[in-house]
């Protein structure tokens, strides 16, 4: 197990080991989006549990249509920045690094304190139903197609939030371009039915993604880690495939690299799943072939396969989600050879909040 436990230089950051906490929505901020002491305890627990890198939950980026969930944290004002700074300080004191994930919900919108009207590339709702453990909404609202001024406002929000995150002391930025949120929607031919320069061909569907990456890079300057999480599927449509297949995904990775990204974070149900309309690679294998960009991998990584995945993809970080939720001290348990539990999804009921998780833990400890 020595390889995954060794320190690694990722982008410009020294990370104590190759394990990252995957970003997971917890809807536990104050109603006004301010991170709180409960969240500080939560993230510190993973740092103390041995994760070399902590990646936060998706954090909204403007006071317009970016928020997707009630009690989702933001980073758009001084109060929210101060709340995040307290969390960053706690994680650093525990010996870990921390990246913030910046997110615009787009059409995948369940609650927003600033507006009742979601926005997206086109007036197309997500497939499936809203996630009950993130809110009480039972049906998706039809989004309003974004104008070019709406698009520019979203870009500006990402850039301002990135600058705020750097000021709060974060070690890097992860832009959320996966799982059915706004940037993923622009890439998707399900959501994106535009006929302007932001729709149609893959190059046009990529335009907003690269403009956001470039704006974030300019906001934080060179030498500060910037990356993007990418997937094909969404939280309610895991089987969506890019019509351009493997070659299209490779082009996306190359384009974000050229726009200023240092890393790509691929996420799939299985890190080695071959799931392209054309081509036999996985998201991870295709991204790993692209020269000049680093990689975080997510998708079914656990205590059984982590060393094999690390060997297969040298130099990458391994993002752990479900096993981390079940075992906040996953990395330390792995080091010590202790038993690692499977997740009990009852801890996320009736809502996937930190308080409900803690209540579940207290009940089961008794």
N, C-alpha and C positions, 0 to 999 in steps of 0.2 A: 504493500500500500504506500510505499515511500514516495512514489512519483507524484501522486495526486496531493500529497501532503506537503510537498516542497514549495517554498516561495517562488513566485513567478512575476516577472515584469510584464504587465498587461497594459498596452498603450504606454503612457508615461507614468503609470502607477505601480508601485511595488505591492503585490497582493500576497498575504501570508500563505495561502494555499490555493488550489485550483477550484475550490467549491464556492459557488455563488448562491445566495438565496434568490429564487425566482420571484419576480414581481407578482403579488397576489392582492386583489381588491379586498379591503377589510371594512370599508364604510364606517369608520370609527372616529373620524375627526369631529370637531364641533360643527354645529349646523351652518356656521359661516365659513367653513372650510379651513379653520385653523387647526393645525396639528396640536395634539395635547399630550399630557403626561402618560396617559394610557398607551398611546402610540410609541412614546419614547421607551417605555418599559418593554413593549412588544419587539421593537427593532433591536434594542440592546440585548434581549434574550438570545437572538440568533447570533449576534456578534460574540457574546459570551459562550455560546454553544459551538463556536469554532469556525463559522463561515468566514472565509477570507474576504469575500465581497458581499455586501447586502445591497440588493436592488429594491427600491421602494415600490409600492403600489402606484398605479397610474394616477397622476396628479394633474388637475385641470389648469389650463393655461390662459384663460381670459374671463372677462365678466360678461360674455355674450353667450355662445352656445357650446362651449367646450365641456362643461361639467356634464357627467353622465349619470351620477348616482347621488342620492341624498347622503350627507355626511362624508362625501369624498373630499380629501384634502386638495387645496389649491396652493399656488405659490405666486400670487399676483399682487400682493400688498405687503406692507411692512409687518403686520401682525402674523400673517402666514409665514413669511420669511423667518421671523423670530421663533415661531413654533418649530420650524424645520431645523433651525440652527441648534436648538436644544437637543434634538434627536441626533443630528450629526455629531455633536460633541460627545454624546453618550456612546455612540457606536465607535468613534475614534478612541475614546478612553478604554473601550473593551478590546482594542487591538485590530479592528477590522476597517475596511474601506467601504464607502457607501456612494452609490450612484442614484440619482433620482430619475424616475421614469415620467416623462412629460406626455400627456395624453389629451387628445380632443376626441370626444365620443362620437361626433357626427350623428348619423341616423340611429346609432345604437345608444339610445338616450332614454333613461328611465326616470330621472329627476334632475332639475336644474333650478337653482334659486334665482337666476337672473332672467329666465325666459321659459315659456311653455312650448316654444316652437323649435323643434330640432332642425338642424341643417345637414345637408349631405350633398354629394355630387349631383344627384338627381332625386326626384320625388319617389324613391323606391325604398320600401321598408325592408328590414332584415327578415330572413327566413326564420321559421320557428317562433318561439314565444320568449318574452323577456324572462330573465333569470330570477326566480322567486326569492333566492337567498340574497339578492342585492336590492330588492324593493318589492312593492306591492302592485306595481303596474302589470296588468294582465295582457295588454295588447300594445304593439308598437304604434307610435304616432307616425304619420306620413311626414317625412322631412321636406323642408323647403329647399329647392335647388339653390346652391350658393352662387351669388353673383361674383364678379371679379373683385369687387370691393370686400365682400364677405371672405373670399379666399385670402386677400391681402391682410385682413384683420386677423385671420387664423394664423398666418405666417408670423405676423408681428407679435401675436400672443406667445407663440413658441419661443421666439427670440428673446422677448422680455423675461419670460419665465426662466430661460436658460441663464440669463445674466443674474437674475435673482438667486438661482440655485448656486451659482459660483460664489456669490456674495455670502450665502448661508454656510459655505464651507464644504459643499459636496465635492467629491473627488472626480465626478464625471457625470455626463448626461446620457440617458438612453431615451430616444424618441420612440414613441409607441406607433409602429407601423404595421401592427399585426392584429389578429383576433377579431376583425370586423369593425375596428374603430376608424376614425375619419381617413387616415392616410391609406389604410388597407382598403377602404371603400373606393377611393379614387383608383387604386390598382385593379379593382375587381370589375369584371364585365357584368356581374349581377347588379351592383350598385351604380356603376358609372355608365350612364347612357347619354353622356353629353356629346355634342357635335362641335364644340369649340376646341381651343388649344389644350384643354385639360381632359379631353375625351377621345375615344376612338382607338388609335394605335397605342401600342405599349409605350412608345416614347411620349405620347401626349398624356397617357394615364400616369406616367412616372413624374410628370412635370412638378406637381405640387410636392411630392415626396422630396425631390432634389432641391426644390426651392426652400423647403423647411430645413433640410440638413444644412444647406449653405447659409441660411439666415442664422441658425443656431451656431454654426462655426464662427461666423463673423461676430456674434454677440459675446462669445467666450474667448475668442482669440486662439491662436495656434498653441499647441502643446497641452491643451486641456482635453481630456478624453470625451469624444462625442461618438455615439453609435445609434443604431436603430434596430428595434425588434421587428422581425419579418416572419410572416406565415402565409400559407395559402388560405387555409380554412379560418372560420370565425367561431365564436363561442356557441352559436346556434346553427352553424352550417359547417361542420368539420370536414366535409367531403369536397368542398369547392376546390377546383383546380384551375390554374392559369391556362387559358387556351394556348398560350405560347410555349407551355411546357418547360422542360429543363432549361432550354436555351433562354427562355424569357426570364426565368428566375436568375440565371447567371447574369443577364443583362441588368437586372435590378440591382444586384450586388455590386456590379462594376459601376453603375451610375451613382449609387450612394457613396461609394469610395471616391469617385471623381468629384463629388459635390462637397467632400470634406469629412466624411465619416471615417473614424478609426477602426470601428468594429461593427459587426453584424451579430445579432442575437437571434438565432433560428429557433422556432418553437413548433413542435409537432407532437402528436400523441406518442410517437416512438421515434427516437432520434435517428434510427436507421430505416424508417419507413420509406419505401419507394412509392412515391405518390405524385406522379406528374402525368398530365394528359399525353405528353410525348417525352420519352427519356426514362432511364432506369435508375437514376441517382436519387439520393435523398436531399432534403434541403441542406442538411449539414455537409454532405459530401460535395455538393455543387458549390456551396459557399467556400468550403475549404480549398477548393481548386483555384479560387480567385487570388491573384497575387496582390499584396499591398494592403490587406485588410485583415484584422484579427477577428476572432470568433468566440462567441459564447453559445453553448449548446443547451437546449432544453427539450425534454420529451422522454419520460419514463426512466430517467437516470436514478439509480438506487444503489444500495450497498453491494448488490450482486454484480452489476455491470459497469460500475463507474471506472474501475481500472482499465477494463477493456476499451471503453469509449475514450479514455484519456490516451491510451496507447494508439488507438486508431486515428486520433486527431491531435497530434502533438501541439502543445502550446496553447490549447484552447482552455477556456473556463467551463465548468460544468454547473448548470443552473438546476437546482433541486426545488421542486414545488411540494407535491403531496407528501413525500417522505419527510420534508422539512416541517410541514404543518404538524405531522404526527410526532416528530422528534425535533424540537427546536435545537437540541444539542446533537443533531445527526453527525456532524463532523467529529465531535469529541467522542461520541459512542463508537464511531468507526475506528478512531485511533485506539481506543481502549478495548476493542473487541467485544463490546457489549451488544446485547440484543437490540434490534431496531424494529419498532412497531410499524404496522400498517395503519393507514389513516382510517378513522371511523368518521364518516361524513355526518354523523349526528352532532359533531362539534360545530358544524356550520349551520345548524338549524335553531330556530326558524329563519334566522338571518346570519350571514357569514361575518359577524362582528367579533371583535376581540373579546368583548364582555361575554358573549355566548360561548366562545371557546374556553375562556377561563372558568365559566360556570360548569361546563362539561368536565373540565379537568378536575375541578374540586369534587364534583359528584362521583367521578370514577376513581379518584384517589381514596375517597371514603369507602 
